[in-house]
Amino acid sequence: MKGRKPTPGALKVARGTNQPVRMNKEETNSEMVSKMPPPPKWFSPMAKKIYKTKSQELINQKVM
């Protein structure tokens, strides 16, 4: 297969560029995550805060 890899349907929805004609009907639907695992211990305090904030945003947008 040549060219770009197909964009996942969830990402198209998050970007607002989803069109029924261009959505992959055969794409596997995985379960949504309701809670992210804790950040790695080696993250700095600021990185841990960003991890928690951004992961919650992704869960709310139903990307994760």
Predicted model as a PDB file, atoms N, CA, C, CB and O in Angstrom, pLDDT in the B-factor column:
MODEL        1                                                                  
ATOM      1  N   MET A   1       0.836  -1.169   0.000  1.00 61.00           N  
ATOM      2  CA  MET A   1       0.000   0.000   0.000  1.00 61.00           C  
ATOM      3  C   MET A   1       0.883   1.236   0.000  1.00 61.00           C  
ATOM      4  CB  MET A   1      -0.952  -0.004   1.203  1.00 61.00           C  
ATOM      5  O   MET A   1       1.796   1.353   0.817  1.00 61.00           O  
ATOM      6  N   LYS A   2       0.617   2.135  -0.896  1.00 84.00           N  
ATOM      7  CA  LYS A   2       1.404   3.361  -0.996  1.00 84.00           C  
ATOM      8  C   LYS A   2       0.597   4.533  -0.448  1.00 84.00           C  
ATOM      9  CB  LYS A   2       1.828   3.628  -2.461  1.00 84.00           C  
ATOM     10  O   LYS A   2      -0.623   4.458  -0.306  1.00 84.00           O  
ATOM     11  N   GLY A   3       1.292   5.592  -0.151  1.00 89.00           N  
ATOM     12  CA  GLY A   3       0.624   6.800   0.308  1.00 89.00           C  
ATOM     13  C   GLY A   3       0.526   6.874   1.822  1.00 89.00           C  
ATOM     14  O   GLY A   3       1.125   6.085   2.552  1.00 89.00           O  
ATOM     15  N   ARG A   4      -0.246   7.844   2.258  1.00 86.00           N  
ATOM     16  CA  ARG A   4      -0.421   8.076   3.680  1.00 86.00           C  
ATOM     17  C   ARG A   4      -1.248   6.987   4.348  1.00 86.00           C  
ATOM     18  CB  ARG A   4      -1.064   9.413   3.904  1.00 86.00           C  
ATOM     19  O   ARG A   4      -2.101   6.363   3.718  1.00 86.00           O  
ATOM     20  N   LYS A   5      -0.985   6.771   5.621  1.00 83.00           N  
ATOM     21  CA  LYS A   5      -1.806   5.841   6.385  1.00 83.00           C  
ATOM     22  C   LYS A   5      -3.166   6.492   6.613  1.00 83.00           C  
ATOM     23  CB  LYS A   5      -1.124   5.456   7.745  1.00 83.00           C  
ATOM     24  O   LYS A   5      -3.240   7.709   6.788  1.00 83.00           O  
ATOM     25  N   PRO A   6      -4.235   5.714   6.616  1.00 78.00           N  
ATOM     26  CA  PRO A   6      -5.557   6.292   6.837  1.00 78.00           C  
ATOM     27  C   PRO A   6      -5.673   6.901   8.237  1.00 78.00           C  
ATOM     28  CB  PRO A   6      -6.638   5.228   6.636  1.00 78.00           C  
ATOM     29  O   PRO A   6      -5.125   6.373   9.205  1.00 78.00           O  
ATOM     30  N   THR A   7      -6.389   8.008   8.323  1.00 79.00           N  
ATOM     31  CA  THR A   7      -6.619   8.666   9.602  1.00 79.00           C  
ATOM     32  C   THR A   7      -7.717   7.921  10.350  1.00 79.00           C  
ATOM     33  CB  THR A   7      -6.997  10.161   9.402  1.00 79.00           C  
ATOM     34  O   THR A   7      -8.749   7.599   9.760  1.00 79.00           O  
ATOM     35  N   PRO A   8      -7.518   7.641  11.637  1.00 80.00           N  
ATOM     36  CA  PRO A   8      -8.553   6.948  12.404  1.00 80.00           C  
ATOM     37  C   PRO A   8      -9.843   7.770  12.468  1.00 80.00           C  
ATOM     38  CB  PRO A   8      -8.051   6.648  13.823  1.00 80.00           C  
ATOM     39  O   PRO A   8      -9.809   9.000  12.490  1.00 80.00           O  
ATOM     40  N   GLY A   9     -10.966   7.078  12.496  1.00 79.00           N  
ATOM     41  CA  GLY A   9     -12.268   7.736  12.512  1.00 79.00           C  
ATOM     42  C   GLY A   9     -12.464   8.632  13.721  1.00 79.00           C  
ATOM     43  O   GLY A   9     -13.059   9.704  13.605  1.00 79.00           O  
ATOM     44  N   ALA A  10     -11.968   8.207  14.891  1.00 77.00           N  
ATOM     45  CA  ALA A  10     -12.118   9.015  16.106  1.00 77.00           C  
ATOM     46  C   ALA A  10     -11.380  10.339  15.975  1.00 77.00           C  
ATOM     47  CB  ALA A  10     -11.604   8.247  17.331  1.00 77.00           C  
ATOM     48  O   ALA A  10     -11.841  11.361  16.481  1.00 77.00           O  
ATOM     49  N   LEU A  11     -10.244  10.326  15.302  1.00 81.00           N  
ATOM     50  CA  LEU A  11      -9.486  11.551  15.098  1.00 81.00           C  
ATOM     51  C   LEU A  11     -10.220  12.481  14.136  1.00 81.00           C  
ATOM     52  CB  LEU A  11      -8.083  11.232  14.568  1.00 81.00           C  
ATOM     53  O   LEU A  11     -10.210  13.698  14.319  1.00 81.00           O  
ATOM     54  N   LYS A  12     -10.851  11.918  13.121  1.00 82.00           N  
ATOM     55  CA  LYS A  12     -11.647  12.728  12.196  1.00 82.00           C  
ATOM     56  C   LYS A  12     -12.801  13.401  12.923  1.00 82.00           C  
ATOM     57  CB  LYS A  12     -12.182  11.864  11.046  1.00 82.00           C  
ATOM     58  O   LYS A  12     -13.108  14.566  12.670  1.00 82.00           O  
ATOM     59  N   VAL A  13     -13.441  12.663  13.831  1.00 79.00           N  
ATOM     60  CA  VAL A  13     -14.549  13.229  14.606  1.00 79.00           C  
ATOM     61  C   VAL A  13     -14.031  14.343  15.505  1.00 79.00           C  
ATOM     62  CB  VAL A  13     -15.253  12.134  15.449  1.00 79.00           C  
ATOM     63  O   VAL A  13     -14.656  15.399  15.604  1.00 79.00           O  
ATOM     64  N   ALA A  14     -12.896  14.119  16.163  1.00 81.00           N  
ATOM     65  CA  ALA A  14     -12.328  15.136  17.058  1.00 81.00           C  
ATOM     66  C   ALA A  14     -11.947  16.404  16.300  1.00 81.00           C  
ATOM     67  CB  ALA A  14     -11.101  14.578  17.782  1.00 81.00           C  
ATOM     68  O   ALA A  14     -12.097  17.509  16.821  1.00 81.00           O  
ATOM     69  N   ARG A  15     -11.460  16.250  15.088  1.00 85.00           N  
ATOM     70  CA  ARG A  15     -11.079  17.414  14.269  1.00 85.00           C  
ATOM     71  C   ARG A  15     -12.275  18.095  13.629  1.00 85.00           C  
ATOM     72  CB  ARG A  15     -10.107  16.993  13.187  1.00 85.00           C  
ATOM     73  O   ARG A  15     -12.192  19.249  13.209  1.00 85.00           O  
ATOM     74  N   GLY A  16     -13.396  17.371  13.558  1.00 83.00           N  
ATOM     75  CA  GLY A  16     -14.585  17.921  12.916  1.00 83.00           C  
ATOM     76  C   GLY A  16     -14.568  17.746  11.409  1.00 83.00           C  
ATOM     77  O   GLY A  16     -15.290  18.443  10.697  1.00 83.00           O  
ATOM     78  N   THR A  17     -13.749  16.822  10.913  1.00 82.00           N  
ATOM     79  CA  THR A  17     -13.646  16.609   9.475  1.00 82.00           C  
ATOM     80  C   THR A  17     -14.280  15.298   9.032  1.00 82.00           C  
ATOM     81  CB  THR A  17     -12.202  16.638   9.056  1.00 82.00           C  
ATOM     82  O   THR A  17     -14.036  14.821   7.924  1.00 82.00           O  
ATOM     83  N   ASN A  18     -15.096  14.723   9.908  1.00 79.00           N  
ATOM     84  CA  ASN A  18     -15.694  13.438   9.549  1.00 79.00           C  
ATOM     85  C   ASN A  18     -16.837  13.635   8.556  1.00 79.00           C  
ATOM     86  CB  ASN A  18     -16.200  12.708  10.806  1.00 79.00           C  
ATOM     87  O   ASN A  18     -17.668  14.531   8.705  1.00 79.00           O  
ATOM     88  N   GLN A  19     -16.854  12.791   7.562  1.00 79.00           N  
ATOM     89  CA  GLN A  19     -17.922  12.749   6.568  1.00 79.00           C  
ATOM     90  C   GLN A  19     -18.316  11.290   6.416  1.00 79.00           C  
ATOM     91  CB  GLN A  19     -17.474  13.381   5.187  1.00 79.00           C  
ATOM     92  O   GLN A  19     -17.446  10.429   6.279  1.00 79.00           O  
ATOM     93  N   PRO A  20     -19.618  10.993   6.439  1.00 75.00           N  
ATOM     94  CA  PRO A  20     -20.038   9.587   6.367  1.00 75.00           C  
ATOM     95  C   PRO A  20     -19.443   8.824   5.187  1.00 75.00           C  
ATOM     96  CB  PRO A  20     -21.534   9.515   6.291  1.00 75.00           C  
ATOM     97  O   PRO A  20     -19.164   7.631   5.305  1.00 75.00           O  
ATOM     98  N   VAL A  21     -19.249   9.479   4.074  1.00 73.00           N  
ATOM     99  CA  VAL A  21     -18.724   8.820   2.886  1.00 73.00           C  
ATOM    100  C   VAL A  21     -17.267   8.398   3.097  1.00 73.00           C  
ATOM    101  CB  VAL A  21     -18.840   9.747   1.665  1.00 73.00           C  
ATOM    102  O   VAL A  21     -16.832   7.376   2.567  1.00 73.00           O  
ATOM    103  N   ARG A  22     -16.525   9.177   3.863  1.00 75.00           N  
ATOM    104  CA  ARG A  22     -15.099   8.921   4.043  1.00 75.00           C  
ATOM    105  C   ARG A  22     -14.766   8.114   5.292  1.00 75.00           C  
ATOM    106  CB  ARG A  22     -14.368  10.215   4.092  1.00 75.00           C  
ATOM    107  O   ARG A  22     -13.597   7.817   5.536  1.00 75.00           O  
ATOM    108  N   MET A  23     -15.767   7.756   6.081  1.00 76.00           N  
ATOM    109  CA  MET A  23     -15.513   6.986   7.297  1.00 76.00           C  
ATOM    110  C   MET A  23     -15.327   5.510   6.928  1.00 76.00           C  
ATOM    111  CB  MET A  23     -16.681   7.161   8.323  1.00 76.00           C  
ATOM    112  O   MET A  23     -16.028   4.984   6.063  1.00 76.00           O  
ATOM    113  N   ASN A  24     -14.391   4.863   7.584  1.00 75.00           N  
ATOM    114  CA  ASN A  24     -14.086   3.458   7.336  1.00 75.00           C  
ATOM    115  C   ASN A  24     -15.081   2.592   8.098  1.00 75.00           C  
ATOM    116  CB  ASN A  24     -12.624   3.119   7.752  1.00 75.00           C  
ATOM    117  O   ASN A  24     -15.072   2.574   9.329  1.00 75.00           O  
ATOM    118  N   LYS A  25     -15.927   1.885   7.388  1.00 72.00           N  
ATOM    119  CA  LYS A  25     -16.949   1.044   8.015  1.00 72.00           C  
ATOM    120  C   LYS A  25     -16.333  -0.187   8.686  1.00 72.00           C  
ATOM    121  CB  LYS A  25     -17.983   0.608   6.974  1.00 72.00           C  
ATOM    122  O   LYS A  25     -16.925  -0.749   9.607  1.00 72.00           O  
ATOM    123  N   GLU A  26     -15.161  -0.603   8.234  1.00 72.00           N  
ATOM    124  CA  GLU A  26     -14.514  -1.802   8.757  1.00 72.00           C  
ATOM    125  C   GLU A  26     -13.580  -1.512   9.926  1.00 72.00           C  
ATOM    126  CB  GLU A  26     -13.746  -2.484   7.660  1.00 72.00           C  
ATOM    127  O   GLU A  26     -12.953  -2.426  10.463  1.00 72.00           O  
ATOM    128  N   GLU A  27     -13.486  -0.258  10.319  1.00 71.00           N  
ATOM    129  CA  GLU A  27     -12.596   0.106  11.408  1.00 71.00           C  
ATOM    130  C   GLU A  27     -13.078  -0.538  12.704  1.00 71.00           C  
ATOM    131  CB  GLU A  27     -12.514   1.638  11.558  1.00 71.00           C  
ATOM    132  O   GLU A  27     -14.271  -0.539  13.007  1.00 71.00           O  
ATOM    133  N   THR A  28     -12.149  -1.072  13.449  1.00 63.00           N  
ATOM    134  CA  THR A  28     -12.531  -1.731  14.699  1.00 63.00           C  
ATOM    135  C   THR A  28     -12.915  -0.693  15.739  1.00 63.00           C  
ATOM    136  CB  THR A  28     -11.384  -2.616  15.224  1.00 63.00           C  
ATOM    137  O   THR A  28     -12.284   0.357  15.860  1.00 63.00           O  
ATOM    138  N   ASN A  29     -13.942  -1.001  16.471  1.00 66.00           N  
ATOM    139  CA  ASN A  29     -14.367  -0.124  17.555  1.00 66.00           C  
ATOM    140  C   ASN A  29     -13.841  -0.683  18.859  1.00 66.00           C  
ATOM    141  CB  ASN A  29     -15.912   0.021  17.596  1.00 66.00           C  
ATOM    142  O   ASN A  29     -14.220  -1.779  19.273  1.00 66.00           O  
ATOM    143  N   SER A  30     -12.975   0.066  19.501  1.00 67.00           N  
ATOM    144  CA  SER A  30     -12.436  -0.380  20.780  1.00 67.00           C  
ATOM    145  C   SER A  30     -13.188   0.313  21.906  1.00 67.00           C  
ATOM    146  CB  SER A  30     -10.916  -0.094  20.875  1.00 67.00           C  
ATOM    147  O   SER A  30     -13.870   1.316  21.696  1.00 67.00           O  
ATOM    148  N   GLU A  31     -13.051  -0.233  23.085  1.00 74.00           N  
ATOM    149  CA  GLU A  31     -13.729   0.345  24.233  1.00 74.00           C  
ATOM    150  C   GLU A  31     -13.092   1.674  24.606  1.00 74.00           C  
ATOM    151  CB  GLU A  31     -13.696  -0.618  25.423  1.00 74.00           C  
ATOM    152  O   GLU A  31     -11.880   1.856  24.492  1.00 74.00           O  
ATOM    153  N   MET A  32     -13.928   2.588  25.051  1.00 74.00           N  
ATOM    154  CA  MET A  32     -13.428   3.885  25.481  1.00 74.00           C  
ATOM    155  C   MET A  32     -12.853   3.762  26.891  1.00 74.00           C  
ATOM    156  CB  MET A  32     -14.551   4.956  25.432  1.00 74.00           C  
ATOM    157  O   MET A  32     -13.335   2.974  27.704  1.00 74.00           O  
ATOM    158  N   VAL A  33     -11.846   4.531  27.158  1.00 75.00           N  
ATOM    159  CA  VAL A  33     -11.202   4.538  28.463  1.00 75.00           C  
ATOM    160  C   VAL A  33     -11.949   5.512  29.358  1.00 75.00           C  
ATOM    161  CB  VAL A  33      -9.696   4.918  28.351  1.00 75.00           C  
ATOM    162  O   VAL A  33     -12.247   6.631  28.941  1.00 75.00           O  
ATOM    163  N   SER A  34     -12.253   5.104  30.579  1.00 79.00           N  
ATOM    164  CA  SER A  34     -12.927   6.012  31.505  1.00 79.00           C  
ATOM    165  C   SER A  34     -11.943   6.614  32.498  1.00 79.00           C  
ATOM    166  CB  SER A  34     -14.043   5.281  32.251  1.00 79.00           C  
ATOM    167  O   SER A  34     -12.217   7.655  33.095  1.00 79.00           O  
ATOM    168  N   LYS A  35     -10.800   5.963  32.676  1.00 82.00           N  
ATOM    169  CA  LYS A  35      -9.786   6.472  33.590  1.00 82.00           C  
ATOM    170  C   LYS A  35      -8.410   6.103  33.056  1.00 82.00           C  
ATOM    171  CB  LYS A  35      -9.993   5.911  35.026  1.00 82.00           C  
ATOM    172  O   LYS A  35      -8.142   4.944  32.738  1.00 82.00           O  
ATOM    173  N   MET A  36      -7.554   7.090  32.964  1.00 84.00           N  
ATOM    174  CA  MET A  36      -6.197   6.862  32.460  1.00 84.00           C  
ATOM    175  C   MET A  36      -5.330   6.256  33.557  1.00 84.00           C  
ATOM    176  CB  MET A  36      -5.571   8.182  31.945  1.00 84.00           C  
ATOM    177  O   MET A  36      -5.583   6.483  34.740  1.00 84.00           O  
ATOM    178  N   PRO A  37      -4.317   5.493  33.182  1.00 88.00           N  
ATOM    179  CA  PRO A  37      -3.374   4.992  34.190  1.00 88.00           C  
ATOM    180  C   PRO A  37      -2.574   6.169  34.763  1.00 88.00           C  
ATOM    181  CB  PRO A  37      -2.411   3.917  33.572  1.00 88.00           C  
ATOM    182  O   PRO A  37      -2.485   7.221  34.129  1.00 88.00           O  
ATOM    183  N   PRO A  38      -2.009   6.004  35.928  1.00 92.00           N  
ATOM    184  CA  PRO A  38      -1.240   7.114  36.512  1.00 92.00           C  
ATOM    185  C   PRO A  38      -0.029   7.455  35.643  1.00 92.00           C  
ATOM    186  CB  PRO A  38      -0.781   6.760  37.945  1.00 92.00           C  
ATOM    187  O   PRO A  38       0.495   6.598  34.932  1.00 92.00           O  
ATOM    188  N   PRO A  39       0.408   8.711  35.708  1.00 92.00           N  
ATOM    189  CA  PRO A  39       1.581   9.101  34.920  1.00 92.00           C  
ATOM    190  C   PRO A  39       2.831   8.375  35.409  1.00 92.00           C  
ATOM    191  CB  PRO A  39       1.792  10.622  34.988  1.00 92.00           C  
ATOM    192  O   PRO A  39       2.900   7.965  36.568  1.00 92.00           O  
ATOM    193  N   PRO A  40       3.816   8.218  34.532  1.00 92.00           N  
ATOM    194  CA  PRO A  40       5.064   7.566  34.943  1.00 92.00           C  
ATOM    195  C   PRO A  40       5.727   8.312  36.100  1.00 92.00           C  
ATOM    196  CB  PRO A  40       6.033   7.476  33.756  1.00 92.00           C  
ATOM    197  O   PRO A  40       5.607   9.532  36.212  1.00 92.00           O  
ATOM    198  N   LYS A  41       6.411   7.588  36.938  1.00 94.00           N  
ATOM    199  CA  LYS A  41       7.061   8.181  38.119  1.00 94.00           C  
ATOM    200  C   LYS A  41       8.178   9.151  37.740  1.00 94.00           C  
ATOM    201  CB  LYS A  41       7.626   7.082  39.013  1.00 94.00           C  
ATOM    202  O   LYS A  41       8.498  10.058  38.509  1.00 94.00           O  
ATOM    203  N   TRP A  42       8.767   8.968  36.571  1.00 96.00           N  
ATOM    204  CA  TRP A  42       9.876   9.831  36.189  1.00 96.00           C  
ATOM    205  C   TRP A  42       9.413  11.171  35.624  1.00 96.00           C  
ATOM    206  CB  TRP A  42      10.741   9.128  35.179  1.00 96.00           C  
ATOM    207  O   TRP A  42      10.250  12.031  35.348  1.00 96.00           O  
ATOM    208  N   PHE A  43       8.104  11.378  35.442  1.00 95.00           N  
ATOM    209  CA  PHE A  43       7.593  12.685  34.993  1.00 95.00           C  
ATOM    210  C   PHE A  43       7.848  13.730  36.077  1.00 95.00           C  
ATOM    211  CB  PHE A  43       6.067  12.607  34.658  1.00 95.00           C  
ATOM    212  O   PHE A  43       7.776  13.434  37.269  1.00 95.00           O  
ATOM    213  N   SER A  44       8.141  14.928  35.653  1.00 96.00           N  
ATOM    214  CA  SER A  44       8.276  16.033  36.603  1.00 96.00           C  
ATOM    215  C   SER A  44       6.885  16.402  37.119  1.00 96.00           C  
ATOM    216  CB  SER A  44       8.976  17.272  35.940  1.00 96.00           C  
ATOM    217  O   SER A  44       5.887  16.003  36.519  1.00 96.00           O  
ATOM    218  N   PRO A  45       6.799  17.154  38.219  1.00 96.00           N  
ATOM    219  CA  PRO A  45       5.477  17.550  38.725  1.00 96.00           C  
ATOM    220  C   PRO A  45       4.638  18.294  37.683  1.00 96.00           C  
ATOM    221  CB  PRO A  45       5.641  18.423  39.956  1.00 96.00           C  
ATOM    222  O   PRO A  45       3.428  18.081  37.605  1.00 96.00           O  
ATOM    223  N   MET A  46       5.256  19.151  36.891  1.00 97.00           N  
ATOM    224  CA  MET A  46       4.532  19.895  35.856  1.00 97.00           C  
ATOM    225  C   MET A  46       4.049  18.949  34.763  1.00 97.00           C  
ATOM    226  CB  MET A  46       5.427  20.999  35.251  1.00 97.00           C  
ATOM    227  O   MET A  46       2.930  19.093  34.269  1.00 97.00           O  
ATOM    228  N   ALA A  47       4.879  17.988  34.383  1.00 96.00           N  
ATOM    229  CA  ALA A  47       4.487  17.014  33.344  1.00 96.00           C  
ATOM    230  C   ALA A  47       3.330  16.150  33.837  1.00 96.00           C  
ATOM    231  CB  ALA A  47       5.692  16.116  32.947  1.00 96.00           C  
ATOM    232  O   ALA A  47       2.442  15.808  33.057  1.00 96.00           O  
ATOM    233  N   LYS A  48       3.331  15.794  35.120  1.00 95.00           N  
ATOM    234  CA  LYS A  48       2.230  15.007  35.680  1.00 95.00           C  
ATOM    235  C   LYS A  48       0.923  15.792  35.627  1.00 95.00           C  
ATOM    236  CB  LYS A  48       2.542  14.597  37.130  1.00 95.00           C  
ATOM    237  O   LYS A  48      -0.131  15.228  35.330  1.00 95.00           O  
ATOM    238  N   LYS A  49       0.988  17.070  35.908  1.00 95.00           N  
ATOM    239  CA  LYS A  49      -0.201  17.919  35.870  1.00 95.00           C  
ATOM    240  C   LYS A  49      -0.743  18.013  34.445  1.00 95.00           C  
ATOM    241  CB  LYS A  49       0.120  19.327  36.415  1.00 95.00           C  
ATOM    242  O   LYS A  49      -1.951  17.912  34.227  1.00 95.00           O  
ATOM    243  N   ILE A  50       0.147  18.203  33.483  1.00 96.00           N  
ATOM    244  CA  ILE A  50      -0.253  18.283  32.078  1.00 96.00           C  
ATOM    245  C   ILE A  50      -0.829  16.943  31.623  1.00 96.00           C  
ATOM    246  CB  ILE A  50       0.950  18.688  31.187  1.00 96.00           C  
ATOM    247  O   ILE A  50      -1.837  16.911  30.917  1.00 96.00           O  
ATOM    248  N   TYR A  51      -0.202  15.849  32.018  1.00 94.00           N  
ATOM    249  CA  TYR A  51      -0.680  14.500  31.672  1.00 94.00           C  
ATOM    250  C   TYR A  51      -2.115  14.309  32.146  1.00 94.00           C  
ATOM    251  CB  TYR A  51       0.235  13.416  32.293  1.00 94.00           C  
ATOM    252  O   TYR A  51      -2.969  13.851  31.386  1.00 94.00           O  
ATOM    253  N   LYS A  52      -2.377  14.658  33.391  1.00 92.00           N  
ATOM    254  CA  LYS A  52      -3.719  14.479  33.951  1.00 92.00           C  
ATOM    255  C   LYS A  52      -4.741  15.365  33.243  1.00 92.00           C  
ATOM    256  CB  LYS A  52      -3.712  14.787  35.452  1.00 92.00           C  
ATOM    257  O   LYS A  52      -5.851  14.923  32.949  1.00 92.00           O  
ATOM    258  N   THR A  53      -4.370  16.605  32.972  1.00 93.00           N  
ATOM    259  CA  THR A  53      -5.283  17.543  32.310  1.00 93.00           C  
ATOM    260  C   THR A  53      -5.594  17.099  30.886  1.00 93.00           C  
ATOM    261  CB  THR A  53      -4.684  18.952  32.297  1.00 93.00           C  
ATOM    262  O   THR A  53      -6.760  17.009  30.500  1.00 93.00           O  
ATOM    263  N   LYS A  54      -4.565  16.825  30.117  1.00 92.00           N  
ATOM    264  CA  LYS A  54      -4.757  16.461  28.707  1.00 92.00           C  
ATOM    265  C   LYS A  54      -5.437  15.105  28.552  1.00 92.00           C  
ATOM    266  CB  LYS A  54      -3.417  16.446  27.983  1.00 92.00           C  
ATOM    267  O   LYS A  54      -6.264  14.927  27.658  1.00 92.00           O  
ATOM    268  N   SER A  55      -5.100  14.154  29.409  1.00 90.00           N  
ATOM    269  CA  SER A  55      -5.743  12.848  29.296  1.00 90.00           C  
ATOM    270  C   SER A  55      -7.233  12.963  29.605  1.00 90.00           C  
ATOM    271  CB  SER A  55      -5.075  11.831  30.243  1.00 90.00           C  
ATOM    272  O   SER A  55      -8.043  12.281  28.977  1.00 90.00           O  
ATOM    273  N   GLN A  56      -7.608  13.811  30.558  1.00 89.00           N  
ATOM    274  CA  GLN A  56      -9.025  14.004  30.859  1.00 89.00           C  
ATOM    275  C   GLN A  56      -9.742  14.675  29.689  1.00 89.00           C  
ATOM    276  CB  GLN A  56      -9.194  14.843  32.136  1.00 89.00           C  
ATOM    277  O   GLN A  56     -10.892  14.345  29.399  1.00 89.00           O  
ATOM    278  N   GLU A  57      -9.075  15.609  29.016  1.00 88.00           N  
ATOM    279  CA  GLU A  57      -9.662  16.245  27.832  1.00 88.00           C  
ATOM    280  C   GLU A  57      -9.909  15.215  26.731  1.00 88.00           C  
ATOM    281  CB  GLU A  57      -8.742  17.369  27.312  1.00 88.00           C  
ATOM    282  O   GLU A  57     -10.957  15.241  26.085  1.00 88.00           O  
ATOM    283  N   LEU A  58      -8.957  14.310  26.511  1.00 85.00           N  
ATOM    284  CA  LEU A  58      -9.109  13.281  25.485  1.00 85.00           C  
ATOM    285  C   LEU A  58     -10.240  12.316  25.820  1.00 85.00           C  
ATOM    286  CB  LEU A  58      -7.807  12.512  25.313  1.00 85.00           C  
ATOM    287  O   LEU A  58     -10.965  11.864  24.934  1.00 85.00           O  
ATOM    288  N   ILE A  59     -10.383  12.008  27.099  1.00 84.00           N  
ATOM    289  CA  ILE A  59     -11.489  11.136  27.510  1.00 84.00           C  
ATOM    290  C   ILE A  59     -12.822  11.839  27.284  1.00 84.00           C  
ATOM    291  CB  ILE A  59     -11.342  10.724  28.996  1.00 84.00           C  
ATOM    292  O   ILE A  59     -13.773  11.227  26.799  1.00 84.00           O  
ATOM    293  N   ASN A  60     -12.896  13.123  27.635  1.00 84.00           N  
ATOM    294  CA  ASN A  60     -14.136  13.879  27.454  1.00 84.00           C  
ATOM    295  C   ASN A  60     -14.524  14.010  25.979  1.00 84.00           C  
ATOM    296  CB  ASN A  60     -13.994  15.262  28.071  1.00 84.00           C  
ATOM    297  O   ASN A  60     -15.709  14.036  25.645  1.00 84.00           O  
ATOM    298  N   GLN A  61     -13.521  14.091  25.100  1.00 81.00           N  
ATOM    299  CA  GLN A  61     -13.782  14.203  23.660  1.00 81.00           C  
ATOM    300  C   GLN A  61     -14.001  12.836  23.028  1.00 81.00           C  
ATOM    301  CB  GLN A  61     -12.625  14.917  22.963  1.00 81.00           C  
ATOM    302  O   GLN A  61     -14.230  12.737  21.822  1.00 81.00           O  
ATOM    303  N   LYS A  62     -13.934  11.793  23.827  1.00 76.00           N  
ATOM    304  CA  LYS A  62     -14.146  10.413  23.390  1.00 76.00           C  
ATOM    305  C   LYS A  62     -13.138   9.984  22.316  1.00 76.00           C  
ATOM    306  CB  LYS A  62     -15.566  10.251  22.860  1.00 76.00           C  
ATOM    307  O   LYS A  62     -13.472   9.277  21.365  1.00 76.00           O  
ATOM    308  N   VAL A  63     -11.894  10.437  22.505  1.00 76.00           N  
ATOM    309  CA  VAL A  63     -10.808  10.022  21.620  1.00 76.00           C  
ATOM    310  C   VAL A  63     -10.079   8.832  22.239  1.00 76.00           C  
ATOM    311  CB  VAL A  63      -9.822  11.196  21.360  1.00 76.00           C  
ATOM    312  O   VAL A  63      -9.583   7.971  21.513  1.00 76.00           O  
ATOM    313  N   MET A  64     -10.008   8.773  23.543  1.00 73.00           N  
ATOM    314  CA  MET A  64      -9.323   7.684  24.249  1.00 73.00           C  
ATOM    315  C   MET A  64     -10.302   6.578  24.557  1.00 73.00           C  
ATOM    316  CB  MET A  64      -8.663   8.189  25.546  1.00 73.00           C  
ATOM    317  O   MET A  64      -9.924   5.567  25.149  1.00 73.00           O  
TER     318      MET A  64                                                      
ENDMDL                                                                          
END                                                                             
